[in-house]
Amino acid sequence: MFKNYLKITWRSLLKNKTFTTLNLVGLSVAFAVAILLSMAGFFDLSYDKFHTNAKDIYKVYSAWQNPKGPQVSVSHSAPLLPTIMDEVPGIEKATRHLQQEAVLTYKEKEINMDAIWVDADFFNIFTFPAIKGKIDNPLEKQSDIVITEETAKLLFGDEEAIGKTVEILIDGKDQPFTIGTVVEDNPAQSTLEFEIAIRFEKEADYLENKDEWGARYHDIYLQLDENVAPSQFDMATRSLVSTNFRQRIDNAKRDGAQPDADGLFYKLELLPLLDENFATLRNGYIEVTRNKVYMVLGVAFLILFIACVNFINMSIARSGQRLKEIGMRKTLGARRKQLFFQFWTESLLVFLFSVGIGLIISILLIDEFKTIFRTDVSFELILSPVTILIFLLTILIITLIVGGYPALLLSKLGTIQSLKGKSDVSGKHRVRDALMILQFGIAILMITGTLVLRSQLDFMRNKDLGFNKEQVLSFPLDGKKNSYDALDLLRNELAGNSDILEISGADNNLGYGKDGSVSSSMFGFEYKNRVINTNYLTVDYDYVETLDLELVAGRNFDRAFANDRSGAVINEAMAKEFGEEDPLTAYISFSDSLRFPVIGVVKDYHFEKLDKTIAPITMMMSRDYDLYYGYVKVAPKNLSKSYEAIEKAWAKISPNSEFLGSFLDENIDRTFRKEEKMTTMITVGSIIAITLSCIGLFAISLLIVTQRTKEIGVRKVIGASVTNITFLLTKDFLKLVGIAFLIATPIAWWFIKEWLQNYPFKIDLSIWFFLAAGLLATFIALVTVGSRTIKAATRNPVESLRTE
């Protein structure tokens, strides 16, 4: 029986080549896109799940109140962790974590490495499997370090790495360390990334800060006992907080801060490790959202849904052509169940072919997909037995719903009704029209999203950031030389080059450079009996001139003034914090006897991402703190030539370090990667959605034109023009697109408005975005239907009448 079903199904599909092809193309493309996007979504959702104890690992963050509202931070002081371990029950293991680059030397090799400074329990908490060397507690000795497999190959090639001695530059001096363990390379889904791991006690500032509660500069991770809930941590740490943060709490009360819902001014809370990749510090809270991932999966679902709607619509539309077949089968004794399985088998075969073709397409396109979306997805994510079983069950359910519905309608027809060629299924098109409205509504929704996303992205890229991003090159000051001395040498090397206009440096980059590193520093100080918090930036001479920052009051740091190393330049947001009529009368206070006067005020500029408002920032010069990035302003002409000159000069100064220079506009573009990824995804999804919608529309218009061939001939004989006939055949479709527009527009407006709330600097949500989406969808539908209807309208009426 099943063999007979397959044989009849195959004949039926070959007989209707046009519709079979359209269904196969639409479903294959939909499955290919759904597979790729699903892999991307599941890849992001799998972050940090490879750790054996992932569900019990948390990141500690502090939440406190100030006069402006709540604030949060993940940075902590060095003595906090030992205190927590001594006073708080229910913690199995804990570690401090500081990520910063370190210069590692082995023989003639001098390499800048991505290093983490952690406590001994780090590798007992997190699962980074050891390949060679000490497996249990690899950082038990402070003289040992852990490196990744890739780092071992880079340093030692095919030589044995275990037991080798390397030197790491710490506080200006090379210190020897022994390679104790080699671990597997960091998984692509790891929030924590490193090339070498070093004991926290060896960090340059540890001894100075080990008992200093005011110096917050590292993260803390801990693993709770199995039966301990995260909510218990807050309660257990309240006594610790009230003792060790008493001054901060008293200052908050004095300055007029309001307590939180629990009546507290300062507390310690936990962020689950599995939420860290989706967490953002914004508006005084940690926001955890997976909306972007769910949007990726949502686009995959919508595209597959549109393809399935096409299949249903074409099956219903073709039902009129199969009425006599159904009647004859029933006359010969076919039962309703047999008819259902016959038509469902056709659907199942089409879907199985489509899945196979879609899988092949996704395999062929995965490399391009990974490049476009900057992701490390692989088919390993979907090759587990559980995933394959879920995938097969999903296909079965889809075919039962999508193929079963038309099959059920056809199998319900009466014998006499079918033989007469009359059916409510072919006469009433409410379901078909509703599904067409739904799929075009989805397409219009995605087109609108694309237009708004691209406009917002262009707005952020072209926004005046308050500094010169086109002519300024930044690069990491790697190597063993003192950063200030290195910049002086660079100035000497490039002194005769007329294309080099200014050279300076700072301890932080603007945007994301090629090294991918970004950081920030904050500190608070007492000013006239209240606490002021500010971002802190260590700079060198000429920083303001190099970036073309606009001075609005006072002056910049000047070599002619010896005391400028004890002065500060602030932005307008910081000037407002002082609340002085003349900000040049204000000062930065480190103690009662150590005050740095404000010597200049620059116009506010965006030193952070555009998803944040401009915060206060204070620039100071101090040789006690290193510079980590050099800045070079070049002439607008010959940018590539200037780049080469800087690269050659730096090679002379630091021959063993890699030059990772990039212009600031490139750095800023890298900060928009998530938005760009989302925009590209929605754009591709919109194109595919509208294409699939048009495939279905074309197929249905083809059937309707065929069904109305005689009517077209009669109308032409009695004098109807091509225009009249074309309008007659297209108006019903355009009406459906219009209804889809009216339904989709308010939904799109609500979703987009909510999404734009994430950006303090955003475009105006104009009505033209929605009208443009509606007009574009209408135009595409008109072209799709019109191409067929015009051809039908221009045919010789004699031919049309003969077809009956």
N, C-alpha and C positions, 0 to 999 in steps of 0.2 A: 504493500500500500504506500509506504513512504517513498519507495523507488518511483512509483507512479506519480506521486506528488511532485517529486523533483523533475521528472521528465516533462510533465505538463507545465510546471513553473518555468523551466528553461525555454520551452517553446513560446510561452506567453511573453517572456522578457525579450526574446529575439524579435518577436512580431512587432513589439512597440519599441523599436530601437531609440527613437527620439527621447521618449520619456524615461526609458531605462538609463540612457546616457546622462540625462539631466539629473536624475536621482543619484546616480553613482558619483558624478562630479561634485554635486552639492554635498552629499554625505561624506565623501572621501576628504574633501577640503575641510569640512567641519570637524571630522574626527582627527585629522592631522593637527589642526590648530588646537583642538581641545586637549589632545595628548601633550603637546608642547607646553601650553599654558598651565595645564594641570601639574606637569613636572616642575615648572617654575614655582607654582604656588606651594606644592608639597615640599619642595626644596627649602623654601623660606620657613615653612612651618616646622621643619625638622631641625632648626638651629638648636645646638647644644644638647639634643636628645641622645647623642652617642655616649655621654657621660653615664656611667653605671648608676651613680647616685643623684642624677640630675634633679629628680623631684624633691630632694631634701636639701639642695644647695640654694643659698640665698645671698644677695648682695645687700650690705648694710647701707642705709642712707639716713641722713638726719633731716628733720623737718622742724622749722622754728618760725616764730612770729616776729615780725617787725612792724613799725608804724604803717608801712605800705601794704601789709598783708603777709600771707604765708610765703616761705622760702624753703627750698630743698637743696641738698648737696650730697654727692656721693664721695666727696673728699673728706678724709679723716686725719687725725693726728696720730703720731706713732705710738703714744702710750695707751690709746683707746683699746686696741686688741688685747694686750695682756690684762688690762683691767676687766674687760668683758669675760675673758676666760677664767679669771679668778673669782668673779662675783656673780656671774649669770649661769644658772643651771640649764641643762638640756642641750648643750652644745657639744657635739662629738669632736669636730675638728674645725680649725679656722686658719686663715692666712691673710696677710696683707699682700697687696698687689700694686706695683708701680711699673708702668710701661714707659720706657724711654730708650733712646738709642745709645749704644756703647761701641767704642772703637776697640776692636779685637785685633791683636797682632800674633802672628805665628810665622816665624822665620822672616821671610821677605814680604809676607802678605800682611797688609793692613786694611781691614774691612770694617765698615760701619754696619753694625748688626742691630736688628730689632730685638731688644732685650727686655725681660721682665725680672723684677726684683721681688722675690716672694719668700714666705716662711717655709719651714721644713715640711709642713703638712700639705703643701700645694698639690703634689703629685699623689697624695693619698685621698684628696678630695676630688680632683678632676682626673678623668680617664684619658691620659696620653700614654699609650702602651710603650713600654721599653723594648727596644730591639736588642741592644747590647748593654753590658755593664750592670750596674746595681739596679735591681728591679724594685726592691722594697726600700722605701724612704731614700730616694737617690740624692736628696739635698741634706742628708743628716750632717755632713761635714760642711762647714762654711767655706772650705777651700775647694770644694767640688762644684762643678757646674754641669748643667744638662743642656745638650744641643739636639737639634732635629737631624734627621737623616740627610736632608738636603744640605744643611750646614756642614755636616761631616764630610760630604763629598766635595763641597766647595773648599774646605780648609785642607783636607788630607787626601783627596782623591781616592785611590784604592787602598791606601794605607789604613792600618787599624787606628781608630780614633781613641779608644779607651786607654786611659793612662797618659795621653799626651798632655803636655803643659803649654798653655797659651797665656798671653798677657792681656789684661783689660785695663783701659785707661779710666782711672777713678780719681776724681779730684786732682787732675793734672799729673798723676803718677801712674806708671804701669805696675799693675799688681798681678802676680802669678796665680793661675787657677789650673786645676786638673780636670780633664774630661772624665767624669765618672759614669755618665749614662748617655746613650743615644736613644731618642724616642722617635716614633713615627712622625711624619710631617703633620702639621695641623690640618685637621679635616676642613673642607670648604665651608661646612656649616658651624664653624667654631667662632664664638664671639671673642674669645681670648686667642690672640695670635702672638707667636714669638719664634725667634730663631735660637736664642740662648736664654737659659733661666739661671739666675744667680740668687744667692741668699740675700734676704732683705737687709740683714745686719751689715752687709758690705757696701750698701748704697752710700754715696758720697756725703749726704747730709744726715745720715742716721744718728751718729753719735751726738751731733749738735742738737737734734730734735727728739731724741728718744724719750725725754721727759717733758717736752714742750707741748702743752695742750692747744696752744694757739696756732701752731703750724700745721695746716691741713693740706696734704699733698698726695695721698694715696687712697686706693680702694680697699675694702675689706669684704672677703667672702667667708661664709661659714656653712657648715653642714650640721643640721639639727638632728637630734636623736629621733628615731622613727616615730615615737609616740608624742612628740612635742609639736604643737601647732605654732605657726608664725605669730599669731596674735598674742601668745604667751611671752614672746620676746619683748614686746613693748612694755608690758607690765613688769617684767623681771628687770628691765634696765632703768626704770624710773628713779630708783634710789641712786644708782650710779650717775645718772644725768643730773639730778638735783645737787649732788656733791661736787662733781667735776666741772659742771657748766653753770655754776651759781652766778658768776659775774655776768655771763651772757643773759641769763634769765632776768637778773636784776636790772640790767641795762635796757632790756626790752620793756619791762614794766615802767621804768623811768621815762623812756622815750614815747610812751603812749601806745604801745602795741596791745592788741586785744588777744586774749587766749583763744585756743582752738576749741572745737566742740567738746573735748575732754577736759577743758580748763587748763591746758598745758601751754607753756611757751617754748619748750624745746623737748624733742623726743627722738628716739632712734627706732627706725622701722626697717622692715625687710622687703626686698624686691626679689621674687622668684627668679632663678637663673633662666628658666624657660621663657620669661617675659622680657629679659634684658634687651634682646635684639629688637623688640617692638616698643621700647620705652623711650619717652622724650621728656626732658625737663622743660616745662612750659608753665608760665603764669603761677609759679609757686607750688606746682604739684608735679608728680611723676605721672604722666599719662601713658597708659599701655593700650595700644590699639593695633589690631591686625587688619584694619580696613583695607590697606593697599593689597595685602595678600588675598583677602576675600574678594576684592575687586577683580584680581587676576582670574581667580576661579569662577567668579560671576560672569566675566566676559566669555570664558570657555563654555560655560553652561548656556549662555544666551545664543552663541553662535551655533552650538549643537541643537538648541531648541528651534532656531529659525530653520535649520535644515530639516528637522523633523516635521515642522509645520508645512514646509514645502511638500514633503512626502505625503502627508495626510491630505493636503489640498489636491495634489495631483491624483491621488488614489480616488478621492471623492469625485473629482471632475471627470475622471475616466470611467466612472461607474456606468454612465449612460451607454458606453460602447460595449459593455459586457452583460447587458441585461438579457439578451437572447441566449448567451452562453449559460447564464445562471438558470434561466427557465428550462433550457434543454437538459441541463444536468439534473434538475429537480424532476423533470418528466421521466428521466431514465432511472430515477430512484435514489439520487444523491440526497443524503440527509444534511440537516443544517450544520451539524458538527463537522461533517466531512468538508462542506463548503468553506467553513471557517478555517479549518486547518490548511485547505488548499490555498486560500488567499493569504493566510498568515505565513505559509511556507515561502511564497513569493517575496514577502517583506523580509523574512529572515535571511533569505539568500542574498537579496540586495544589500542588507546591512552587513552581512559577513564579508561580502566582496568589498564593501566600502571601508570596513574596519581594516582589512588587509591592505588595501591601497593607501588608506590614511596612515597606517603604521609605516609603510615603505616611504611615503612622503616625509613623515616626521624624522625618520632616520636620515634621509638625504639632506634635510634642512637643519638638523640639530646644530651643526657647527655655525651656520649663519645666525641661527636663533641665539646661541650663546654669545656671539659677538655683539649683536644688536642690543640684547637685553642685559649684557654684562653679568652673566650668571654662569655657574659651574654645574648646571644640571646634567644628569646622565640617566640612561635607561635603567641603571641599577636601582633607582628610586622606585620603579614600577615592576621590577622583575621578581619581587618576593612572592611566594605562593599565595599569601593572603591578599596582596594587591591584585594579582592576576585573577584570583577567584572573585574578588569584588568587581573587577572590570568585566568579567564574563557575565556575572549576575546582572550588572548594570545594563549590558547590551541586551540580555534576555528580557529584562523589564521594559527597556525602551521599545524593543520590537513588539512585545505584547501590547504595549499601549499604542504606539504609533502605527504598527501594522495591524494590530488586533481591532482597532476602532473601525477602519474602513472595511475590514473583513467581516466584522459583526454586522455592519449596516447592509452589506451585500448579501450575507447569508440569511438575513431576515426577510428578504423580498419574497413575495408570493409567486407561485409558478405562473399563473395566468397573467399577473401583472408584469412579470419579467418578459414573457413571450410577446406581449403587446408592445414592449419597449417603453413602458411608462413606469415612472418611479418617483416617489417623493424625494429620494436621495438626489436625483439629478435635477429635480425641479426646484427644490428649496436650497438656498445657498447660505443660510444663516451661519452655520458652523464655519464654512469656508471663508465667508466675509469677515467673521469675528477673528479668525486666525490670521487673515491677511492684515487686518487692522493692528493686531497684536505685534506681528513681526515688523511691520513698517513703523509702529510706535517705538519698538526697541531700536530699530535703525536710526530713527530721528533722535532718540535719546542719546545714542552713542555719537552721532554726528555733532550734536550740540556740545557734548562733553569734549569732543576733540577740538572744536573751535575755541571753547573757553580755556581748555588746558594749554593750547598752543599760544593763545593770547597772553595768558598769565606767565608762561615761560618766557615769551619774548619781552614782556614787561619787566620781569626780573633781570633778564640779561641786559636790557638796554637802560635800566634805571641808573640815574646818576648816584653813584655810591659815595661821592664826596672825596674820592682820591683818583689819581691817574692810574688806570688799570691797563691802558694800551701800551704805554712806553716803559713800564717798570718790570724788570726781571727779578725774580726771587729765587734763591737756591739755598740748600742746607749748608751750614758751615761745618762740614765734617772734617775729621782729621785731628791730629794731636796738637796743632798749633793753637795758642791762645786766640780766641775769636776776635778780640780787638786788634791784636797784632796782625792777624790774617787780613783784616779789612784794611789796615794801614798799608800792608804790602800790596794789596789789590789796587789801592789808590795810586801807589807809586808805579805799578806795572801799566796802568791804563791812563796815566797822567797825560801822555802825548796824543791820545786818541780823541779827536774832536767830536766823535759820535757819542762818547760817554759824558753825560752831563752831571750826574750826582751819584755818590756811593754812600750807603749807610747800612745799618743792621738793626735787628730787634730779636727778642727772645721768642717770637711767635710769627707764624706766617699769616698771610691774608688769603683766605680760601684754602683749597687743598692743592699742595704742590705735588711733584712727582713722587715724593717720598710718602705721600698719603697721610702725613702726620698733622694733627691740629691740636692745640691745647689752649688753655686760658688760665690766668691766675687772678685770684681775688683776695682782698684783705679789707679788714675793717679797722677804723681808728676813732678815737675820741676827738670830737670837735665841739667845744663850747657845751660840754655836758650832754652830748648825745653821740650816738654811733653813726658813722657814715661808712657805707660799703662801696667799694669801687673795684673795677677791673684794673689790673696792674700790668704795665708793659715796660720792660727794660729796653732802651733804645740807645743808639749811638748818635753822634753829631750828624746833622743834615737829614734826619729822618723826615721831618716836616717838608723840607724842600724836595726831597726825593719823591715823595708821594703826592706833591702839590696839594698838601692840606692847606686850608685857608685859615690864616690867623685872624681872629676877630678882636683880640685884645692882647696887650703885652707883646712879647717877643719869643723867638725860638731859642733853643740852646745855642750858645755862641762860644767859640773857642777863646774869644777875647775876654770872657768873663770866667775867671777861675772858680768862682763859687757856684757855677751852674750845675755842678755835680751834686749840689745840695739843694737843687730847685726842682720844680715839677711843672710840666705842661699838661693841661687838662682839656677835655672837650666841653661843649656847652651843657650836656646833660649832667656832667660832674659839677659844673659851675652852679647849676640850679640846686644841687644837693647842699651846697654851702649856704644858700639863701642870702648871700651878701649882695649889696648893690654893686660893689666893685669886687669881682672875684679875685683880683690881684692882691687884695688884702688878706685872702685866705691862706691856709697852710695845711700841709699834710703832717700829722702828728704821729710820731713813733713812740714818744715818751714825753714827759714834761720838759725835758731838756733838749730833745732832738726833734726839731720842726723844720720841714722843708717848705719854703714859701712857693706859692704859685707865681710863676714868671710869665706864663702865657696861656691863652685859651684858643683852641682851634674849633672851627665849625664842626658840628656833629658829622661823623662819617660812619659807614657801615663796616665795622671791624669784625662783625659776626655774620652768620647767615641771615638771609632776608626773612626767615620765619621768626625772627626775634626783633623786638623794638631796640632802638639804639640805647645802650646802657652807658652809665658813667665809666670813663676810663682815665687813668692817670699814667702819664709817661715820665719816667725818671731815668737818670743816668747813674749807673753804679758799677764799678769794676768788680764788685763783689759777686755779681751775677753775670753768667755767660750770655753771649748772644748766640742764637741758634740758626739765624737766617740772615743772609746778605741780601741787600736790595740795590739794584743798579738802574738808574734812569738813563735811557738812551734817546738819541735823536729819532724823530718819527720816520726818517728815511733809513734805508739799509738796516732793517731790524735783524735780518739773518746774519749780516756781516758783523754787527755789533755782538750778537749772540756768540759767534765763533771767536771773536776777540776776547770776550769774557771767559769763555771756556778754556782757551789756550792760556790765558793769564792765571786762571785758577789751577790749571795742571802744573804750572811752575811752582806755585805756592804750596799746593797739597797734592803731590804727584800720586799718592796712593789712594786717594779718595775719588769716588765717582762724582762727576758733575751732574747734578739733577736740577738744572735751571728750567724755569718756565715763566712766561709772562703772566701777570696777574689776571688778565682777562681769561686765560686758560684755567687758572686756579679757581676763579669764580665760577666758570662753567662747570667745573667738577663738583661744586657744591649743589648743583641742580640735577645730579645724576638720577636721584629717585624720581623727581618730577619729569625728567626727560624719558626715563624708562616707562613711567606711567603714561605719558603723552604718546610715546611710540606705540605702546600696547593698545591704547584706546583708538589711535588712528588706524592701526592695522585691523583691529577688531571692527571698526566702523566700515572700512572698505570691504572686508569679508562679509559683514552683516548685510550691507546694502547689495553686494553682488549676489549673495544667496537669495535675498528677497526678490531680486530682479529675475533670477533663474526661475523661481516659482511663479512669479508674475508672468514671465514670458510663456511658460508652459501652459498656464491656465488661459491666457489670452489666445494661445494657439488653438486650444480645444474649443473655446467659445466661438472664435472666428470660424472654425470648421463646422460647429453646430449651426451657425447662423449664415452659412454660405448661401442657401436659397433665398433667405430674407434679404441679403445684400444684393443678389441679382435682381430680385423684384423691385427693390427701392431704386436701383439704377435705371431699370426699364421705365419707371414712372417719373424719372427726372431728378432723382437725388444726386447732389454733387459729391465729389470725393471728400470735400471738407465736411459736409453734413454726415456722411457715413462714418468718417474717422471720428468725429465728435461723438456720434451715437455709440460707437464701440468703446471709446476711452473714458467717457464721462463717469461711468460706474466705478471704474478703477480709481480715477482721480478723486472721486467722492470718498472712497475708502482711505486714501492717503490723507485727505483733509481731516477726516475723523481721527485718524491716528495722530495727526499733528496736534489737534485740540486736546487729546488725552495725554500725549507725551510731554507737551510743553510745561504744564504746571509741575509735573513730576520731576522733569529735568531742572526746572528753576529751583525747586526745593533742595534737591541733592547737591546741585552746584553751589548754591548759596551756603549750605552747610560746609561744604569742602573748602570754600574760600575763607571761612572763618579761621582756618589754620594759619592764615598769612596776615600779619599786621599791615603789609604793603601789598595791595591787590588792585586789580582792574575793576572798573565799574561794570556791573552785570547788566549790559544793555539788551533791549528787546531785539536788536538786530542779530544777535547770536541765534536766537530762536527762529526768527523769520528766515535767516539764511539757511538754517538746517531744514526748515520746512520747504523752502523753495528748491533747495538742492534735491531733496527727496522727491518732490513733485516733478522736477525736470528729469531726473533719472527714470522715474516710473513712466513718464510721458514718452521718453525715448524708447524705453523697453517695449511698451505696448504699441506705441505709434508705428514702430518699424514693421510690426506685423499687420496692424489694421490698415495702414496706408497701402501695403501690398495687396491686401484683400479688396480694398475699395477701388483700386485701379484695374482690377482684373476685368476681362470681358464678361458682361452679364450672361452671355450665352453659355460660357464655360461654367459659371456659377450655377445656373439653372440645371445644366446637364448633370452636375454632381449628385443631384437628388434622384 
